[in-house]
Amino acid sequence: MTQKPLSDIEKYDYIVSICRNIFEKKMKDYGTSWRHLRPSSLTDQIFIKAKRLKTLDTIKEQKISDKPEDEWIGIINYCIIALIQLELVNDERIDLYAEEVMNLYDQKVQVVKNLMLKKNHDYGDAWKDMRISSLIDLVLVKLHRIKQIEDNQGKTLISEGVEANYMDIINYSIFALIKIKFPEEYKSSF
């Protein structure tokens, strides 16, 4: 019996489930040690992962065994941590209950998914025709914007702010992982 192909939303949810599973396992290993990270440190951590992706894409040579997919997953999870940290900015607890954190994780993912659905409607699923290299570049652009907003102590004149940029980075990263996991289904048509 032939299995029905997954819809784009099912693929999105599949990628999120992989990220969530890794996040939950790492939380069992490390607890919520990430609560020590300031927003700028999270931005830098995400930058390191995105920079590695661009370097690997550019030089086509890899000297450590970590797969590029792991970097995309790390970007997603660090962005979700950043969104959680922004929500808990006045909460000084370092050790949070796992159930509380996973509920926050799920809430953030749902908000990001809802944003993706609205943007995909308006942009006509343009990501399907994009190159992974362009998604890497867009992540780096968003990180540069976040860094600039952080350097300006959160003050913006017209920009959407750091939360919106983190959410876009999550969605770009999920799109990249979908394209990596299902390469035959997302060949550029333009």
C-alpha positions in Angstrom: 0.0 0.0 0.0 1.4 3.4 -1.0 1.6 6.0 1.7 0.1 9.4 1.0 2.7 12.1 0.9 2.9 14.5 3.8 1.4 17.9 3.4 3.6 21.0 3.9 1.9 21.5 7.3 2.6 17.9 8.3 6.2 18.3 7.2 6.4 21.5 9.3 5.0 19.7 12.3 7.4 16.8 11.7 10.4 19.2 11.8 9.1 20.9 14.9 8.6 17.5 16.6 12.3 16.7 15.9 13.4 20.0 17.4 11.1 19.6 20.4 12.4 16.1 21.1 16.0 17.3 21.1 15.1 20.3 23.2 13.4 18.1 25.8 16.3 15.6 25.9 18.8 18.4 26.4 16.7 19.9 29.1 16.9 16.6 30.9 20.7 16.6 30.6 21.3 20.3 31.4 18.1 21.6 33.0 17.4 25.2 32.3 21.0 26.4 32.4 20.1 28.6 29.4 18.3 30.9 31.8 21.8 32.4 32.5 22.0 33.6 28.9 21.3 37.3 28.2 19.6 38.2 24.9 22.8 39.3 23.3 24.4 35.9 24.2 21.5 34.0 22.6 21.9 36.2 19.5 25.6 35.4 19.3 25.0 31.7 19.8 22.5 31.7 16.9 24.9 33.7 14.8 27.7 31.1 15.4 25.4 28.3 14.1 24.2 30.4 11.1 27.8 31.5 10.3 28.9 27.8 10.3 26.1 27.0 7.8 27.2 29.8 5.5 30.8 28.7 5.8 30.0 25.0 5.0 27.8 26.1 2.1 30.5 28.4 0.7 33.6 26.3 1.1 31.9 22.9 0.6 34.3 21.3 3.1 33.6 20.1 6.6 36.2 19.2 9.3 33.9 18.3 12.2 31.2 15.7 12.0 28.2 17.7 13.2 25.7 17.7 10.4 24.3 21.0 9.0 20.8 19.8 10.0 22.0 19.9 13.6 22.9 23.6 13.3 19.4 24.4 11.8 17.8 22.5 14.8 20.0 24.5 17.2 19.0 27.8 15.6 15.3 26.9 16.0 15.7 25.9 19.6 17.9 28.9 20.5 15.3 31.2 18.9 12.5 29.5 21.0 14.7 30.0 24.1 15.1 33.6 23.2 11.3 34.0 22.8 10.8 32.3 26.2 13.5 34.5 27.8 11.8 37.6 26.5 8.6 36.5 28.1 10.3 35.7 31.4 12.4 38.9 31.4 11.2 39.8 35.0 11.3 36.2 36.3 14.7 35.7 38.0 14.3 31.9 38.4 17.1 29.8 36.8 15.6 26.4 37.5 12.2 26.0 35.8 10.0 23.0 35.9 10.2 20.9 32.7 6.4 20.9 32.3 6.4 24.7 32.5 9.2 25.1 29.9 7.6 22.6 27.5 4.3 24.4 27.7 6.1 27.7 26.9 8.0 25.9 24.1 4.7 24.7 22.6 3.0 28.1 23.0 5.9 29.8 21.2 5.8 27.2 18.4 2.1 27.8 17.9 2.5 31.6 17.6 5.4 31.1 15.1 3.3 28.5 13.1 0.3 30.9 13.0 2.6 33.6 11.6 4.0 31.2 9.0 0.5 30.4 7.8 -0.4 34.0 7.4 2.8 34.9 5.6 2.7 31.8 3.4 -0.8 32.9 2.3 0.3 36.4 1.5 3.7 35.4 -0.1 2.3 32.4 -2.0 4.6 29.8 -0.4 7.6 31.5 -2.0 10.0 29.6 0.3 9.4 26.5 -1.8 11.3 28.0 -4.7 14.1 29.5 -2.5 17.6 28.1 -2.3 18.8 26.9 1.1 21.7 29.4 0.7 19.2 32.2 0.5 17.6 31.0 3.7 21.0 31.0 5.4 21.5 34.6 4.2 18.1 35.7 5.4 18.8 34.2 8.9 22.1 36.2 9.0 20.2 39.4 8.0 17.7 38.9 10.7 20.4 38.3 13.3 22.2 41.4 12.2 18.9 43.3 12.7 18.5 41.8 16.1 22.0 42.7 17.1 21.4 46.3 16.0 18.2 46.5 18.0 20.0 45.1 21.0 22.9 47.6 20.6 20.2 50.3 20.5 18.8 49.1 23.9 15.7 47.8 22.1 14.7 51.2 20.7 13.5 51.2 17.1 12.0 53.9 15.0 10.0 51.8 12.5 11.2 48.2 12.9 9.2 45.3 14.1 11.5 44.3 17.0 13.4 41.3 18.0 10.5 38.9 18.6 9.3 39.1 15.0 12.9 38.6 13.8 13.3 35.5 15.9 10.0 34.1 14.6 11.1 34.7 11.0 14.4 32.9 11.7 12.5 29.9 13.2 10.3 29.7 10.1 13.3 30.1 7.6 15.1 27.3 9.5 12.1 25.0 9.4 11.8 25.6 5.7 15.4 24.8 5.2 15.0 21.5 7.1 11.9 20.6 5.1 13.9 21.2 1.9 16.8 19.1 3.3 14.6 16.2 4.5 12.4 16.2 1.3 14.7 17.4 -1.4 12.9 15.8 -4.4 9.7 17.7 -3.5 11.1 21.2 -3.4 13.2 21.8 -6.5 13.1 25.4 -7.6 10.7 26.0 -10.5 11.8 29.5 -11.4 
